């Protein structure tokens, strides 16, 4: 177990503004550490409790202090991510993503209607053209009946899959059975990364695909184990990471035996500034695999009170990991 003092010796707390509000966040905060293997990131969302956040710290330690699995590919295809913006703003968002052939569209946003979702997805489909791939992500925002209604309304746009339409595993299983005849796969995200048992989705037959994220699952190596045990195709996605954290995601995607879907790792395009220069954003729809070193962190350093808040959180989560080891 890496000593807390070693973590804190290199810790830098950063705050990155977003160009468009995403997941209810206008500024993304993160802690970066420099370990013997390179830079790494700890950035659980602020509302997560210490027990959940401790898994993200385990991932940061693993990536910064342990050798990682050998990559089997050098470039990772990624999707554009379209927040719950008005349809008129879709083209502006997509313009931030160079050459991406796939778009993931956020739907089921609180305060918005299915009509809003349909308008947004229609605008994305029109922008991507008939050859583009369009997937939607509800973040568990619908119940089963709402999800069924929404999927029927969105089906005309030739969806690649629907991600986390409902919150619970039982609801996902019911939803999958209801729409199976439509040929639209169901992907699980929160039901994997926030569950005590991430394999429960596969055992329940509740999803066709798994969305996996390195930090919430405890690191690259643990995520690879989960994918192998689940036996389902996987899509690697980010948790709105900085470019340093995205490099952890590309390491995971690069080590998967097969990668049949574009990954949700292009989210640095949502920031107005980043920890790296240039940031890890898609070029011709691809991200390179490799470590990222930050540049001039003073320019993105968080305020003193937020630095203190995050370093205290690191200490609490480290104590939980230490007690469990």
N, C-alpha and C positions, 0 to 999 in steps of 0.2 A: 504494500500500500504506500503510495507516494505521500510523504509527510506534508501536512498542511503548510508548513513554513516554506517548503519548496514550491508549492503552488503559488502562494502569495508573493513570493520573491519576484515573479515575472508577471503577475496579474495586471491587466489593463482593462478598465471598464469603458466601453464605448457606447455612444448613442447615435443611431443613424436615422435621419428623417426619411419618411416614405413620400414618394411622389403622389400616391393615391392611398387613402385610408384602406387598410387591409386587416381583416380579422379584428376590427375594432381598434387597431393600433395605428398611430400616426408617427411614432418614433420607436424604433427597435433597439433595445439595449442588450448588451452581451458582455461576457467576460472572456478575454483572450489570455491564454497562458502559452509560454514557450517551454516545451519539454525537450528532452534529448533527441526525440524523433522529429521535432518541428513544432510549429504553432498549432494550437488546438482551441476549441471554443466550448463555453458553457453558457447556454442561453435559454433555459426553460422560461416559459411565459410567466409574467409576474404573478398571475392568479394561481399558479400551481403550488401545492403544498410542498413541504420539504421532502416528504417521502417520495413523491413523484419526481421532484427535481433532482434528488440524489442519483437517480438512474442516469440523468443527463450528465452529471458530474463524473460518474463512472465512465461514460463514453468519452468525455474530454480527457480523462486521465489515460484511458486505453489508447486514444489516438496520439496523444503527445508523448507518452512514455513507453509504448510497446510497439515492436515491429508489426506492420500490417500485412494482411494476405497479399500475395503477388497478384497484380492485375492481369487480366486476360484480354483486355482491350485498352486502347490509348485515348479514344474519343468516345464521349457519351452523348447520344442524341437527347435533346431536351424539348419540353413543351413551353409554349407561352402561357402565362397565367393571367387570366382576366378577372379582376375583382368584381364585386357587385356594383359596377358603375352603370350609368345610363347607357342605353344602346348607342346614343350619339357619340359617346366617348370611347367606344370600342376600338376604332381605328387608331386613335392616339395611343392607347395601351399597346396594341399589337405592334406598333411601329418601334417600340423599344426592344423587340426581339428579332434579331437578325436571322432570317432564313428558317425559322421554326415551322415545321410542317404540321404540328399538333398544337391545339389550344385547350387548356383546361379552364372552364368557366364556372365561377362561383355562383351558386343558386341558393334558394331558400334563406336568403338574408332576412333577418328580423326587420319588419316594417315594409317589406316588399312583397309583391304578389306574384302568382304564377305568370300573369301577363307580363310583368317586368322581366321575369326570367326568360320567357319566350322571346321577347323583343331583343334581349341581350344575346341569347344564343343564335337567333336569326341573323343578327348583325355579324357575329363571329363567323357563322357559316358562309355568309355572303363574302366576307373578307378573305376567308381561307380558300374558298372555291370548292368544287365538288371533290377534288382529290385530297383536300385537307382533312385532318382528323380532329374531331371535336368530342371532348369528354366533359362531363359536368360533375361538380362536387357540392353536395348539400351539407357536408359537415354534420350529419345527423339531425338536420333541422326539420324533417317531416315526420309525421306518424305514418303508419302503413297506408291508410287511405289517401292521405295527402300525397304521399310519394307515388302511389299508383296513378293518381290523377295527373300529377306533374309529368311523370314519365310518358304517359300517353300524349300529353300536350307537346312534349319535346321530341318525341320519336321521329317526327318528320325531318329532323335535321341530321339523321343518320349518325346517332351517337356511338362512339367507340365503346364507352361504358359509363355507368353511373356510380360515382364514388360516395360511399357512406350515406345513402338516402335516409336511413333511420338510425337511431342511436343504439338500440340494443341488438344483441346477437339474435334473439328470438324474432325481432322485427325484421332483421335482415333476411333471415331464413324464409319468413313468410313473404317478404317482398320478392325475393328471388324466385319463389315458386309462382307468384302471381304474374311476373313479367317474362318468365322463361320462354313462353311461346313467341315473344316478340324478338328473341335473339339478342337482347341487350344485356351484356354481362354486368354483374354487380361486383364492385370492388370495396374492400373493407380497409379503413384507415384507423379511425379512433378506436374501433373495436379490437384492433391489434395493438396499437402503441400505448393505449391507456388501460389495457386489461391486465389483471393479475396473471392471467393465463393467455398469452398471445396466440396459442394454438387452438383455443376454443372455437374460433371462427371456422377453421378448417374441419374440425371434428363435427361441428354442427351442420356442415354443408351450407353455411350462410353466405358464402361468397365464391365467386369464380376467380378473383384476383386479390392479391394482397398489396397494399401500399405500405412500404416500409421506410422508416426514417431512422438514420443512424443514432442521433442523440437520444431520442425517447426510448429506444430499444436497448440502450446500454453500450453502444459502440458497433463498429463494423463487424467484428467477429461474432458477437452475439446475434446481430441481425442476420448474418449468413446462416447461422445455426437454425434460427426460426424459419427462414425460408426453406431450408433443406428439410426440416421436420414437417412443415406444413404441406409440402408437395404441390404448391400452387404457383402459377406464374406471378412474378413480383414486379412492381413498379417502384423505383426509388424516388423519394420526394424529399423536399427540404421542409424545415420548420421555420421558414423565414430567416434563415441563417445569414450571417455575413459571408464574405467570400472564403474566410478561413473555415467556417463550418460547412460551406458547400463543398470544399475539398474533401471533407470527411464523407459527404454523400457521394462524390464521384469515386472515391476509393471503394465504397460499398458497391456501387453499380459496376465498377470495373472488375470486381472480384466475383460477381455472380456468374454461374456457369452459362446461363442464357439470359438474354435481355431482349425480350420481344416487344416491349413498349417503350416509347419515349419517356424520359424521366422528368419529374417536376423539380429540376435543379437550376432553373434559369431565373430564380426569384431575385437575384441581385439587381436585375433590371428594374425592380420596383423601388429601389432606393435612389435618393438624389445624390448621395455620396456613399462611399464604402471604405472599408479598412485597407483595401489594396488598390494599387494604381498600376495598371488598369484593373478594374474589378473583374470578377469571374462571371462574365456574361456571355451568352451564346454568340458564336461567330459561325455563320452558315448553319445554324441550328445545332451546333455541337459545343461541348465543353471539353477542354483537355483534362486528362487525369494527372494529378501531381499536387504536391504541397503548395500552399499559398503563404507567403510571408507578408505581413502588414507593412504599410508605409506611413510614416509620419502620424502616429496615433494621437499626438497632441491635438491635431485639428478635429478629431472626432471624440475626444475624451468627454465622458459624462460629467455632470455637475458633482461637486464634492459630496453632497448629501446622497446622490444616487451611487456614487462610488462606495461610500460607507455601507449603504443598504446591500449592495451586491456582494461585497467582501464578507459581510456578516452572514449572508446567505450561503456563500461558499463554505464558511466555517461550520455552519449547522449541518449542511449536507455531507460534508467530509466526516463529521462526527457520526452520522448515521451509517455511512459506508464503513468506517473504522469499526463500529460496534458489530456490524454484520459479518466482518471478515474473520 
